[in-house]
Amino acid sequence: MLTTAISFGHNPDLQEELIQKLSDKKVAAIGIAVGRYIDKIPENIIKKANSVDLTLVEIPWDIPFVDITREIGEKIIGSELMLLEKMEKFRNQLMDVALSGEGLGLLAQTLSQLISNPCFIVNEHLQIVIYPTDFGTKEREIKKLLGAFSKSNRSQDLIKGGDKKSSNILDDRGEKIGAFAPIVAQGDLLGYLIVFEKNKKMDKVDYLVLEYGATVAALEILKKSKDERALDRLESDFVHDLIFSEDMTEQNAAERALFLKFDPAAPHIIVTIDIGDFSDYLRKSQVSSEVDIQILKQKLFYTAHKKLSDSHLKFVSSRRSDKIVFVIEVGESYDLTPIKDIFEELRDHIARNFQDITVSVGISSLCMSVEHIPKGYRETEKAIKIGRILSGKNKVTCFDELGVYQILFNLKEDEEIKDFIERQIGRLLKLKNNKRNELTHTLNTYIELGGNTSKTAEALFVHRNTLNYRLRTLNNLLKQDLHNPHTLLNLAIALKLLRLQNK
């Protein structure tokens, strides 16, 4: 502010009031012309200005104010012009990064170079996503910076208030050690750009660059998310056609799977994960919002997807209603055990992390070509159904391990099958519960152990005489010779069919 002091030159109260008001308004300095209305700046003004830390400039009367304002104006305009030119240059560089398609890594690297300090990208949970490796930043320095940032609620206040501007990060002593800008898109907080003020103090341009970089980061994240969703949809549609289209050929599959890293010439197995009683779970957990239901299914899908990715399996996948389907590439002489182990670990992980949700898993036999994949998918569904019948929910069932159940499952409702069961073990089924269960278990164990009475008695934890008594009872009841291999085969089939029917 420049003044001749004409209005307050001889009024001490007005003089001190003016100084106070200028200080309150954050005025940088006041220049007072002396030689006409006042001979010199009064002591009370000097004292008051010192108390509020306001700069006083004594200007000789013969120096026109216009000369002073012109000089200051030129300095300000020149400085602002340089600032604008510098900012425009930096914006162009960041725009080149955005158009390059190189992603967040190049963005962090470019920002670090422009600001001359290491720049990190972290997610909303303050987990580092990207940081430049060539700035020599030590791990303890990173932890200190993120620790100071996490202690501040300033970041959340900014987002809630809709403010996307940068702000400082202070350490425990209140000293500035960095700055951040929130990465916000469509009202959602996606993460933060964080600068570690290691090499130089940040200036006005650095803060503007940081804010512009946050905008570029938001666009990059949205673009990547959109690309991933498009690829997910492409993959899901492809898997759907693989398992349901009987007309899919190796050539068609190769053309459609160009971007999916799917080799149609390789052998594959199909794995289906079925969420058991999902509607019951939703009812018990009082989840009714369609959005919440889809979020839950998506979490389950990505949990399974991550497990297979971490196991270094090559696969394509699809989510269908309450099922997740994987088409997994394997060798011709693949070992089923590691695959089964992976899905048993996944099943256990889901049980631990998604309370009250159970999953049943079906694994197909080997599909040597894409033409066999629909059959493989049907095998997984059959494996899940039979597995639930034989072992209950939350089981991993391999179609190849089902043996004769593969055939019997399709026959279980046939009237002739019911007659067969009645002829073979009908009298046994008419006994009272305890006796029926005891003799059925004895007969089943005896058949499974090949009619070996010693092993059967040991497996049942009964004395040999007790077993012989039960076998005589069964002989008399069924009117069958339990030493005849053909009789044992018929009884074994009848018992297996009974298990399928009862369930």
GISULUR-V545371 format. One record per backbone hydrogen bond with DSSP energy under -1.0 kcal/mol. NH is the residue of the N-H (numbers start at 1). CO is the residue of the C=O. If there is no record, write none. Layout:
# GISULUR-V545371
nh->NH co->CO
nh->NH co->CO
This chain:
# GISULUR-V545371
nh->3 co->31
nh->9 co->5
nh->11 co->8
nh->15 co->11
nh->16 co->12
nh->17 co->13
nh->18 co->14
nh->19 co->15
nh->20 co->16
nh->21 co->17
nh->22 co->18
nh->23 co->19
nh->24 co->20
nh->25 co->21
nh->26 co->23
nh->27 co->22
nh->30 co->55
nh->31 co->1
nh->32 co->57
nh->33 co->3
nh->34 co->59
nh->35 co->38
nh->46 co->42
nh->47 co->43
nh->48 co->44
nh->49 co->45
nh->50 co->46
nh->51 co->47
nh->52 co->48
nh->54 co->49
nh->57 co->30
nh->59 co->32
nh->61 co->34
nh->63 co->60
nh->68 co->64
nh->69 co->65
nh->70 co->66
nh->71 co->67
nh->72 co->68
nh->73 co->69
nh->74 co->70
nh->75 co->71
nh->76 co->72
nh->77 co->73
nh->78 co->74
nh->79 co->75
nh->80 co->76
nh->81 co->77
nh->82 co->78
nh->83 co->79
nh->84 co->80
nh->85 co->81
nh->86 co->82
nh->87 co->83
nh->88 co->84
nh->89 co->85
nh->90 co->86
nh->91 co->87
nh->92 co->88
nh->93 co->89
nh->94 co->90
nh->95 co->91
nh->96 co->92
nh->97 co->93
nh->98 co->94
nh->99 co->95
nh->100 co->96
nh->107 co->103
nh->108 co->104
nh->109 co->105
nh->110 co->106
nh->111 co->107
nh->112 co->108
nh->113 co->109
nh->114 co->110
nh->115 co->111
nh->116 co->112
nh->120 co->194
nh->121 co->130
nh->122 co->192
nh->123 co->127
nh->126 co->123
nh->129 co->121
nh->130 co->121
nh->142 co->138
nh->143 co->139
nh->144 co->140
nh->145 co->141
nh->146 co->142
nh->147 co->143
nh->148 co->144
nh->149 co->145
nh->150 co->146
nh->151 co->147
nh->157 co->153
nh->158 co->154
nh->159 co->155
nh->160 co->156
nh->161 co->157
nh->162 co->159
nh->163 co->158
nh->167 co->180
nh->169 co->178
nh->171 co->175
nh->174 co->171
nh->177 co->169
nh->178 co->169
nh->179 co->195
nh->180 co->167
nh->181 co->193
nh->183 co->191
nh->185 co->188
nh->188 co->185
nh->190 co->183
nh->191 co->183
nh->192 co->122
nh->193 co->181
nh->194 co->120
nh->195 co->179
nh->196 co->118
nh->197 co->177
nh->198 co->196
nh->207 co->203
nh->208 co->204
nh->209 co->205
nh->210 co->206
nh->211 co->207
nh->212 co->208
nh->213 co->209
nh->214 co->210
nh->215 co->211
nh->216 co->212
nh->217 co->213
nh->218 co->214
nh->219 co->215
nh->220 co->216
nh->221 co->217
nh->222 co->218
nh->223 co->219
nh->224 co->220
nh->225 co->221
nh->226 co->222
nh->227 co->223
nh->228 co->224
nh->229 co->225
nh->230 co->226
nh->231 co->227
nh->232 co->228
nh->233 co->229
nh->234 co->230
nh->235 co->231
nh->236 co->232
nh->237 co->233
nh->238 co->234
nh->239 co->235
nh->240 co->236
nh->241 co->237
nh->242 co->238
nh->243 co->239
nh->244 co->240
nh->245 co->241
nh->253 co->249
nh->254 co->250
nh->255 co->251
nh->256 co->252
nh->257 co->253
nh->260 co->257
nh->266 co->263
nh->268 co->367
nh->269 co->328
nh->271 co->326
nh->272 co->362
nh->273 co->324
nh->274 co->360
nh->275 co->322
nh->276 co->358
nh->281 co->277
nh->282 co->278
nh->283 co->279
nh->284 co->280
nh->285 co->281
nh->287 co->282
nh->293 co->289
nh->294 co->290
nh->295 co->291
nh->296 co->292
nh->297 co->293
nh->298 co->294
nh->299 co->295
nh->300 co->296
nh->301 co->297
nh->302 co->298
nh->303 co->299
nh->304 co->300
nh->305 co->301
nh->306 co->302
nh->307 co->303
nh->308 co->304
nh->309 co->305
nh->310 co->306
nh->311 co->307
nh->312 co->309
nh->313 co->308
nh->316 co->327
nh->318 co->325
nh->320 co->323
nh->323 co->320
nh->324 co->273
nh->325 co->318
nh->326 co->271
nh->327 co->316
nh->328 co->269
nh->329 co->314
nh->330 co->267
nh->334 co->331
nh->340 co->336
nh->341 co->337
nh->342 co->338
nh->343 co->339
nh->344 co->340
nh->345 co->341
nh->346 co->342
nh->347 co->343
nh->348 co->344
nh->349 co->345
nh->350 co->346
nh->351 co->347
nh->352 co->348
nh->353 co->349
nh->354 co->350
nh->357 co->354
nh->360 co->274
nh->361 co->395
nh->362 co->272
nh->363 co->397
nh->364 co->270
nh->367 co->268
nh->372 co->369
nh->373 co->370
nh->376 co->372
nh->377 co->373
nh->378 co->374
nh->379 co->375
nh->380 co->376
nh->381 co->377
nh->382 co->378
nh->383 co->379
nh->384 co->380
nh->385 co->381
nh->386 co->382
nh->387 co->383
nh->388 co->384
nh->389 co->385
nh->390 co->386
nh->391 co->387
nh->392 co->388
nh->397 co->361
nh->399 co->363
nh->401 co->398
nh->402 co->399
nh->405 co->402
nh->406 co->403
nh->407 co->404
nh->408 co->404
nh->409 co->405
nh->412 co->408
nh->414 co->411
nh->418 co->414
nh->419 co->415
nh->420 co->416
nh->421 co->417
nh->422 co->418
nh->423 co->419
nh->424 co->420
nh->425 co->421
nh->426 co->422
nh->429 co->425
nh->431 co->428
nh->436 co->432
nh->437 co->433
nh->438 co->434
nh->439 co->435
nh->440 co->436
nh->441 co->437
nh->442 co->438
nh->443 co->439
nh->444 co->440
nh->445 co->441
nh->446 co->442
nh->447 co->443
nh->448 co->444
nh->449 co->445
nh->450 co->447
nh->451 co->446
nh->452 co->449
nh->456 co->452
nh->457 co->453
nh->458 co->454
nh->459 co->455
nh->460 co->456
nh->462 co->457
nh->467 co->463
nh->468 co->464
nh->469 co->465
nh->470 co->466
nh->471 co->467
nh->472 co->468
nh->473 co->469
nh->474 co->470
nh->475 co->471
nh->476 co->472
nh->477 co->473
nh->478 co->474
nh->479 co->475
nh->484 co->481
nh->488 co->484
nh->489 co->485
nh->490 co->486
nh->491 co->487
nh->492 co->488
nh->493 co->489
nh->494 co->490
nh->495 co->491
nh->496 co->492
nh->497 co->493
nh->498 co->494
nh->499 co->495
nh->500 co->496
nh->501 co->497
nh->502 co->498
nh->503 co->499
